[in-house]
Amino acid sequence: MILITAIDDNYGMMFNKRRQSQDRILRQHILEITAGHTLWMNAYSQKQFAKESSSNIHISEDFLAEAPVGDYCLVENLPILPYERKIEKIILYHWNRVYPSDVKFDIPLAAYGWKSIQTIDFSGSSHDNITEEIFVKDKEAG
């Protein structure tokens, strides 16, 4: 699976049972990069896509266990580390801000052999700068 999530500068994802932030242009970008593939998410994440029409969104509360190789998973409010071995690629969207957080991205990237292969900055609708960073497993780290 290909993991997608948004984090702040301290790897925070959620605060007090809600997402730290959301961005209309980021949602459109996610739908563009996942076109032609299934985009898995839970009902919580689907709420932010309610105004977008997309036939590739698949809702399941156990989507991280169910998603097959090659499909995308948008994660906002769940621990990811238990599924780390299933992940082929990680796409992190950095808000480039610090928000309060009580749920954090829990994969220690370097310690688990993930390396950044691409970084792109773009403007969002509510954030002047969003950074997309793509990680793959370092073959030497195994």
Contacts in CASP RR format, 6 or more apart in sequence:
PFRMAT RR
TARGET T0000
AUTHOR 0000-0000-0000
METHOD contacts of the structure
MODEL  1
MILITAIDDNYGMMFNKRRQSQDRILRQHILEITAGHTLWMNAYSQKQFA
KESSSNIHISEDFLAEAPVGDYCLVENLPILPYERKIEKIILYHWNRVYP
SDVKFDIPLAAYGWKSIQTIDFSGSSHDNITEEIFVKDKEAG
1 40 0 8 1.000
1 64 0 8 1.000
1 67 0 8 1.000
1 68 0 8 1.000
1 69 0 8 1.000
1 70 0 8 1.000
1 71 0 8 1.000
1 72 0 8 1.000
1 73 0 8 1.000
1 83 0 8 1.000
1 86 0 8 1.000
1 87 0 8 1.000
1 88 0 8 1.000
2 70 0 8 1.000
2 71 0 8 1.000
2 72 0 8 1.000
2 73 0 8 1.000
2 87 0 8 1.000
2 88 0 8 1.000
2 89 0 8 1.000
2 90 0 8 1.000
2 91 0 8 1.000
3 72 0 8 1.000
3 73 0 8 1.000
3 75 0 8 1.000
3 80 0 8 1.000
3 87 0 8 1.000
3 89 0 8 1.000
3 90 0 8 1.000
3 91 0 8 1.000
4 30 0 8 1.000
4 34 0 8 1.000
4 72 0 8 1.000
4 73 0 8 1.000
4 74 0 8 1.000
4 75 0 8 1.000
4 91 0 8 1.000
4 93 0 8 1.000
5 13 0 8 1.000
5 74 0 8 1.000
5 75 0 8 1.000
5 76 0 8 1.000
5 80 0 8 1.000
5 90 0 8 1.000
5 91 0 8 1.000
5 92 0 8 1.000
5 93 0 8 1.000
5 105 0 8 1.000
6 13 0 8 1.000
6 19 0 8 1.000
6 20 0 8 1.000
6 21 0 8 1.000
6 26 0 8 1.000
6 76 0 8 1.000
6 92 0 8 1.000
6 93 0 8 1.000
6 94 0 8 1.000
6 95 0 8 1.000
7 13 0 8 1.000
7 92 0 8 1.000
7 93 0 8 1.000
7 94 0 8 1.000
7 95 0 8 1.000
7 104 0 8 1.000
7 105 0 8 1.000
8 20 0 8 1.000
8 94 0 8 1.000
8 95 0 8 1.000
8 97 0 8 1.000
8 98 0 8 1.000
8 99 0 8 1.000
8 101 0 8 1.000
9 94 0 8 1.000
9 95 0 8 1.000
9 96 0 8 1.000
9 97 0 8 1.000
9 98 0 8 1.000
10 98 0 8 1.000
10 101 0 8 1.000
10 104 0 8 1.000
11 101 0 8 1.000
11 104 0 8 1.000
11 105 0 8 1.000
12 20 0 8 1.000
12 99 0 8 1.000
12 101 0 8 1.000
12 103 0 8 1.000
12 104 0 8 1.000
12 105 0 8 1.000
13 19 0 8 1.000
13 20 0 8 1.000
13 75 0 8 1.000
13 76 0 8 1.000
13 77 0 8 1.000
13 101 0 8 1.000
13 103 0 8 1.000
13 104 0 8 1.000
13 105 0 8 1.000
14 20 0 8 1.000
14 76 0 8 1.000
14 77 0 8 1.000
14 101 0 8 1.000
14 102 0 8 1.000
14 103 0 8 1.000
15 99 0 8 1.000
15 100 0 8 1.000
15 101 0 8 1.000
15 102 0 8 1.000
15 103 0 8 1.000
16 100 0 8 1.000
16 102 0 8 1.000
17 77 0 8 1.000
19 48 0 8 1.000
19 76 0 8 1.000
19 77 0 8 1.000
20 95 0 8 1.000
20 99 0 8 1.000
20 100 0 8 1.000
20 101 0 8 1.000
21 95 0 8 1.000
21 97 0 8 1.000
21 99 0 8 1.000
21 126 0 8 1.000
21 127 0 8 1.000
22 48 0 8 1.000
22 126 0 8 1.000
23 124 0 8 1.000
23 125 0 8 1.000
23 126 0 8 1.000
23 127 0 8 1.000
23 130 0 8 1.000
24 124 0 8 1.000
24 125 0 8 1.000
24 126 0 8 1.000
25 122 0 8 1.000
25 123 0 8 1.000
25 124 0 8 1.000
25 125 0 8 1.000
25 130 0 8 1.000
26 93 0 8 1.000
26 124 0 8 1.000
26 125 0 8 1.000
26 127 0 8 1.000
26 130 0 8 1.000
27 48 0 8 1.000
27 49 0 8 1.000
27 52 0 8 1.000
28 52 0 8 1.000
29 122 0 8 1.000
29 132 0 8 1.000
30 39 0 8 1.000
30 74 0 8 1.000
31 39 0 8 1.000
31 49 0 8 1.000
31 52 0 8 1.000
31 54 0 8 1.000
31 56 0 8 1.000
33 72 0 8 1.000
33 91 0 8 1.000
34 56 0 8 1.000
34 72 0 8 1.000
35 56 0 8 1.000
36 56 0 8 1.000
37 56 0 8 1.000
37 70 0 8 1.000
37 71 0 8 1.000
37 72 0 8 1.000
38 56 0 8 1.000
38 58 0 8 1.000
38 67 0 8 1.000
38 71 0 8 1.000
38 72 0 8 1.000
39 54 0 8 1.000
39 56 0 8 1.000
39 57 0 8 1.000
39 58 0 8 1.000
39 71 0 8 1.000
39 72 0 8 1.000
39 73 0 8 1.000
39 74 0 8 1.000
40 58 0 8 1.000
40 60 0 8 1.000
40 63 0 8 1.000
40 64 0 8 1.000
40 66 0 8 1.000
40 67 0 8 1.000
40 71 0 8 1.000
40 72 0 8 1.000
40 73 0 8 1.000
40 74 0 8 1.000
41 49 0 8 1.000
41 57 0 8 1.000
41 58 0 8 1.000
41 59 0 8 1.000
41 63 0 8 1.000
41 73 0 8 1.000
41 74 0 8 1.000
41 75 0 8 1.000
41 76 0 8 1.000
42 59 0 8 1.000
42 60 0 8 1.000
42 61 0 8 1.000
42 63 0 8 1.000
42 77 0 8 1.000
42 78 0 8 1.000
43 59 0 8 1.000
43 61 0 8 1.000
44 76 0 8 1.000
44 77 0 8 1.000
45 74 0 8 1.000
45 75 0 8 1.000
45 76 0 8 1.000
45 77 0 8 1.000
46 57 0 8 1.000
46 59 0 8 1.000
49 57 0 8 1.000
60 66 0 8 1.000
63 73 0 8 1.000
64 73 0 8 1.000
64 75 0 8 1.000
64 78 0 8 1.000
64 80 0 8 1.000
64 82 0 8 1.000
64 83 0 8 1.000
64 86 0 8 1.000
65 83 0 8 1.000
67 73 0 8 1.000
67 86 0 8 1.000
69 88 0 8 1.000
70 88 0 8 1.000
77 103 0 8 1.000
79 106 0 8 1.000
80 87 0 8 1.000
80 105 0 8 1.000
80 106 0 8 1.000
80 107 0 8 1.000
81 106 0 8 1.000
81 107 0 8 1.000
84 107 0 8 1.000
84 112 0 8 1.000
88 136 0 8 1.000
88 137 0 8 1.000
89 134 0 8 1.000
89 135 0 8 1.000
89 136 0 8 1.000
90 107 0 8 1.000
90 109 0 8 1.000
90 114 0 8 1.000
90 134 0 8 1.000
90 135 0 8 1.000
90 136 0 8 1.000
91 132 0 8 1.000
91 133 0 8 1.000
91 134 0 8 1.000
91 135 0 8 1.000
92 105 0 8 1.000
92 132 0 8 1.000
92 133 0 8 1.000
92 134 0 8 1.000
92 135 0 8 1.000
93 130 0 8 1.000
93 131 0 8 1.000
93 132 0 8 1.000
93 133 0 8 1.000
94 130 0 8 1.000
94 131 0 8 1.000
94 132 0 8 1.000
94 133 0 8 1.000
95 127 0 8 1.000
95 130 0 8 1.000
96 127 0 8 1.000
96 129 0 8 1.000
96 130 0 8 1.000
96 131 0 8 1.000
97 127 0 8 1.000
107 114 0 8 1.000
109 115 0 8 1.000
109 135 0 8 1.000
112 141 0 8 1.000
113 137 0 8 1.000
113 138 0 8 1.000
113 141 0 8 1.000
113 142 0 8 1.000
114 135 0 8 1.000
114 136 0 8 1.000
114 137 0 8 1.000
114 138 0 8 1.000
115 135 0 8 1.000
115 136 0 8 1.000
115 137 0 8 1.000
115 138 0 8 1.000
115 141 0 8 1.000
116 133 0 8 1.000
116 134 0 8 1.000
116 135 0 8 1.000
117 134 0 8 1.000
117 135 0 8 1.000
117 136 0 8 1.000
118 132 0 8 1.000
118 133 0 8 1.000
118 134 0 8 1.000
119 131 0 8 1.000
119 132 0 8 1.000
119 133 0 8 1.000
119 134 0 8 1.000
120 131 0 8 1.000
120 132 0 8 1.000
121 129 0 8 1.000
121 130 0 8 1.000
121 131 0 8 1.000
121 132 0 8 1.000
122 129 0 8 1.000
122 130 0 8 1.000
122 132 0 8 1.000
123 129 0 8 1.000
123 130 0 8 1.000
124 130 0 8 1.000
END
